[in-house]
Amino acid sequence: MARLRHRQRMIKRLILALTLALAPAPALAWGDYAHRLIADIALADLTPRARVEVRRILARGAAVDTPACPIGTLADAAVWPDCVRSLPDRFAFSFSWHYQNIDICAPFDADAKCPDGNCVTAQITRQLAIAADRRASAADRAQALAFVAHFVGDMHQPLHIGDKHDKGGNDVRAAYGAKAPERMNLHRIWDSDLAERALTEPPAIGPRSPTRAQRRDWAGGRVADWAQESWELSRTVVYPELKGYPDTCPAKSDIRATIDEAYVAAARDAVRLQTQRAGVRLAMLLNRAFAR
């Protein structure tokens, strides 16, 4: 009897293992791979004071009470806001904070598309203040730190800022490799396929990749200035280099575009640059916030 129960348990484990092996692997996208890399770059550039404070906040990350979406490391925190999209009853209020959709067919306006501060640029500043407030609860500080770590990354993805009347590329169907346009859109490609390819191809980018000169240069400016850089990349790389996409403002509806190798090369450079910039700037914001 005991042997039969043992065999049944082994069969169940084998079925589970096969199920997991055959399941589609989750994409390591801007929402995961790049966000974790940005956090690692920032962590390497924190001052001793900021590092201590970040660790203190993260040590109490369980107070947020999201076991499926832990906040134990800065890299965990950087992907937490995407993870809790699976908990809309608690966090739906934050879903509009990931982007801004500033019209690239008009002059740049950092205050555009930000009703009541519900956009990525405004929330970076707001959440940073909460994370730095020692009077705030452990849960509020951990949650705020996670929002900052994530939103700095989101803001450096051009299609989280730039928009051509297409919901940040979500309305642009695009063929990428063997993937038909019916299955893909431009925003998703930038968030996943392009980001993963750009950041995993050699030479690898690591926490120490930015040079001292780059760190000094990139750490200057304000959140609005950094948003404008992303907006400019939307105007100069994301849309103009897209094969089959009309160079009109606003864009026509029902666009079918193609991602070719020339586009990938231009996008690759932009992704690698923006990821490193985001890491350096996240460190600067945290160093400044926790200097007091």
Legacy VTK file of the C-alpha trace (Angstrom):
# vtk DataFile Version 3.0
C-alpha trace
ASCII
DATASET POLYDATA
POINTS 292 float
0.000 0.000 0.000
2.809 2.377 0.943
4.589 1.510 -2.310
1.408 2.311 -4.286
1.050 5.709 -2.618
4.717 6.411 -3.363
4.199 5.551 -7.045
1.124 7.796 -7.192
3.097 10.705 -5.723
5.891 10.156 -8.240
3.397 10.123 -11.125
1.854 13.396 -9.907
5.302 14.999 -9.675
6.171 13.806 -13.177
2.926 15.240 -14.584
3.617 18.556 -12.842
7.179 18.658 -14.156
6.021 17.960 -17.717
3.319 20.612 -17.440
5.838 23.222 -16.332
8.338 22.184 -18.978
5.784 22.476 -21.772
4.306 25.756 -20.562
5.395 28.870 -22.471
8.282 30.644 -20.757
7.575 34.180 -19.568
9.393 36.856 -21.546
12.206 38.662 -19.781
11.090 42.068 -20.932
11.515 45.742 -20.069
9.087 44.763 -17.348
11.525 42.209 -15.917
15.008 41.840 -17.364
15.646 45.535 -18.005
14.021 46.660 -14.754
16.220 44.293 -12.743
19.307 45.438 -14.630
18.409 49.075 -13.972
18.096 48.285 -10.260
21.488 46.549 -10.247
23.150 49.528 -11.950
21.571 51.861 -9.393
22.571 49.669 -6.450
26.204 49.780 -7.532
26.107 53.583 -7.506
24.360 54.218 -4.171
26.125 56.159 -1.449
26.699 54.305 1.844
23.928 56.326 3.499
21.436 55.618 0.712
22.373 51.936 0.626
21.672 51.581 4.352
18.289 53.294 4.028
17.275 51.261 0.981
18.166 48.039 2.782
16.217 49.166 5.847
13.106 49.786 3.744
13.470 46.529 1.814
13.943 44.540 5.030
10.351 45.425 5.898
8.986 44.889 2.404
6.759 42.055 3.614
4.586 44.718 5.271
3.096 45.437 1.829
1.506 41.978 2.064
1.918 40.788 -1.516
3.496 37.325 -1.050
3.305 36.513 -4.755
5.085 39.795 -5.526
7.858 40.122 -2.920
9.845 43.274 -2.189
13.047 41.800 -0.785
15.729 43.322 -3.001
15.906 46.461 -5.099
15.595 44.263 -8.204
12.442 42.677 -6.745
11.094 46.137 -5.995
11.776 47.255 -9.568
9.435 44.609 -11.014
6.835 44.719 -8.216
4.534 47.350 -9.856
4.105 45.104 -12.906
3.629 42.021 -10.748
0.764 43.591 -8.784
-1.187 44.202 -11.983
-2.548 40.758 -11.134
-4.115 42.333 -8.021
-6.402 44.994 -9.552
-8.674 45.078 -6.525
-5.787 46.586 -4.548
-3.601 48.334 -7.101
-5.746 49.412 -10.071
-5.271 52.996 -8.889
-1.630 52.812 -10.002
-2.066 51.386 -13.499
-2.066 54.807 -15.213
1.160 55.753 -13.453
3.362 53.670 -15.768
3.195 55.994 -18.785
2.289 59.460 -20.025
1.676 59.366 -23.807
2.952 62.843 -24.713
2.056 63.737 -28.311
5.121 63.681 -30.589
3.140 65.580 -33.237
3.177 68.686 -31.021
5.840 70.554 -29.019
6.992 68.717 -25.892
4.869 69.430 -22.835
5.858 67.627 -19.633
2.516 68.462 -18.014
0.448 67.023 -20.852
-1.553 63.841 -20.364
-1.090 63.939 -16.600
-4.536 64.452 -15.051
-4.275 65.033 -11.307
-0.699 63.770 -11.300
-1.682 60.287 -12.474
1.271 59.755 -14.804
4.791 58.413 -14.630
6.732 61.681 -14.299
4.559 63.083 -11.515
4.535 59.826 -9.582
8.320 59.496 -9.557
8.492 62.717 -7.558
5.525 61.889 -5.322
6.593 58.353 -4.509
10.184 59.411 -3.870
8.955 61.804 -1.183
6.980 59.000 0.500
9.936 56.608 0.386
12.142 59.225 2.039
9.597 60.075 4.758
10.651 58.280 7.949
7.239 59.034 9.464
5.482 56.947 6.804
4.583 53.332 7.529
6.896 50.491 6.545
4.382 49.334 3.939
3.993 52.785 2.410
7.752 53.315 2.200
8.430 49.911 0.635
5.620 50.361 -1.874
6.822 53.869 -2.744
10.416 52.689 -3.217
9.157 49.990 -5.575
7.167 52.517 -7.573
10.194 54.806 -7.918
12.521 51.979 -8.967
10.023 50.819 -11.575
8.793 54.147 -12.911
12.292 55.487 -13.545
12.742 52.464 -15.801
9.363 52.877 -17.474
10.038 56.532 -18.211
13.184 55.567 -20.129
11.219 53.281 -22.476
10.364 55.734 -25.281
6.842 54.401 -25.837
5.939 54.961 -22.186
6.400 58.694 -22.902
6.026 59.340 -26.632
2.717 58.851 -28.400
1.529 59.324 -31.991
-2.193 59.098 -31.299
-1.772 55.314 -30.999
-1.673 54.695 -27.233
2.111 54.615 -27.126
2.385 52.165 -30.014
-0.257 49.764 -28.708
-2.454 50.422 -31.759
0.389 49.791 -34.236
0.404 46.182 -35.398
3.906 45.066 -36.335
5.492 41.927 -37.749
8.657 40.875 -35.934
10.568 37.868 -37.225
8.180 34.932 -37.445
5.582 36.721 -35.340
2.669 38.035 -37.381
1.311 41.563 -36.782
-1.999 40.124 -35.619
-0.180 38.832 -32.533
2.146 41.758 -31.865
2.049 45.520 -31.452
4.858 48.061 -31.438
4.680 48.774 -27.717
4.823 45.102 -26.809
7.796 44.538 -29.114
9.726 47.349 -27.442
8.745 46.077 -24.009
9.731 42.481 -24.688
11.467 41.205 -27.811
13.638 44.224 -28.587
14.569 44.830 -24.964
15.585 41.237 -24.330
17.601 41.035 -27.540
19.329 44.379 -27.013
20.357 43.629 -23.447
21.450 40.020 -23.863
23.551 40.388 -27.013
27.279 41.028 -26.429
28.868 43.116 -25.170
26.897 42.489 -22.004
25.712 45.401 -19.893
26.328 45.093 -16.165
26.164 47.247 -13.031
29.588 48.737 -13.775
29.077 49.366 -17.490
28.484 53.146 -17.322
31.768 55.056 -17.163
32.445 57.813 -14.647
32.004 60.426 -17.352
28.675 58.917 -18.394
27.474 58.800 -14.792
28.295 62.473 -14.320
26.613 63.420 -17.580
23.468 61.320 -17.161
22.855 62.241 -13.522
22.226 65.876 -14.441
18.852 67.393 -15.188
15.338 66.847 -13.883
12.697 64.180 -14.339
11.025 66.297 -17.030
14.326 66.541 -18.923
14.706 62.774 -18.910
11.149 62.346 -20.109
11.919 64.676 -23.000
14.870 62.472 -23.995
12.531 59.486 -24.259
10.040 61.592 -26.193
12.812 62.599 -28.618
13.739 58.953 -29.147
10.123 58.274 -30.069
10.352 61.043 -32.678
13.788 60.105 -34.051
14.017 56.311 -33.703
10.812 54.523 -32.711
8.512 55.851 -35.448
10.707 57.223 -38.303
12.748 54.017 -38.617
9.651 51.806 -38.773
9.203 50.128 -42.168
5.699 50.495 -43.573
4.746 53.242 -41.150
3.630 56.507 -42.821
5.504 59.635 -41.814
2.353 61.587 -41.029
0.995 63.384 -37.985
-1.175 62.088 -36.551
-0.696 58.501 -37.615
-3.292 56.772 -39.733
-5.369 54.074 -38.114
-4.968 50.339 -38.687
-1.225 50.498 -39.335
0.665 47.318 -40.268
4.417 47.792 -39.912
7.485 45.549 -40.128
10.461 45.334 -37.779
13.515 44.674 -39.957
17.190 44.317 -38.994
17.952 47.991 -39.669
15.228 48.929 -37.214
16.518 46.424 -34.662
20.013 47.932 -34.858
18.735 51.456 -34.174
16.417 50.247 -31.425
19.168 48.170 -29.825
21.374 51.207 -29.317
18.469 53.181 -27.857
17.485 50.413 -25.424
21.042 49.932 -24.177
21.531 53.668 -23.721
18.227 54.212 -21.939
18.686 51.255 -19.607
22.042 52.555 -18.396
20.757 56.101 -18.086
17.840 54.865 -15.991
20.117 53.000 -13.584
22.397 55.978 -13.054
19.458 58.328 -12.556
17.646 56.019 -10.154
20.791 55.988 -8.016
21.016 59.778 -8.149
17.408 60.187 -7.021
17.825 57.743 -4.137
21.156 59.235 -3.067
19.594 62.673 -2.970
16.417 61.531 -1.194
18.278 59.658 1.532
21.082 62.180 2.022
19.255 63.776 4.946
LINES 1 293
292 0 1 2 3 4 5 6 7 8 9 10 11 12 13 14 15 16 17 18 19 20 21 22 23 24 25 26 27 28 29 30 31 32 33 34 35 36 37 38 39 40 41 42 43 44 45 46 47 48 49 50 51 52 53 54 55 56 57 58 59 60 61 62 63 64 65 66 67 68 69 70 71 72 73 74 75 76 77 78 79 80 81 82 83 84 85 86 87 88 89 90 91 92 93 94 95 96 97 98 99 100 101 102 103 104 105 106 107 108 109 110 111 112 113 114 115 116 117 118 119 120 121 122 123 124 125 126 127 128 129 130 131 132 133 134 135 136 137 138 139 140 141 142 143 144 145 146 147 148 149 150 151 152 153 154 155 156 157 158 159 160 161 162 163 164 165 166 167 168 169 170 171 172 173 174 175 176 177 178 179 180 181 182 183 184 185 186 187 188 189 190 191 192 193 194 195 196 197 198 199 200 201 202 203 204 205 206 207 208 209 210 211 212 213 214 215 216 217 218 219 220 221 222 223 224 225 226 227 228 229 230 231 232 233 234 235 236 237 238 239 240 241 242 243 244 245 246 247 248 249 250 251 252 253 254 255 256 257 258 259 260 261 262 263 264 265 266 267 268 269 270 271 272 273 274 275 276 277 278 279 280 281 282 283 284 285 286 287 288 289 290 291
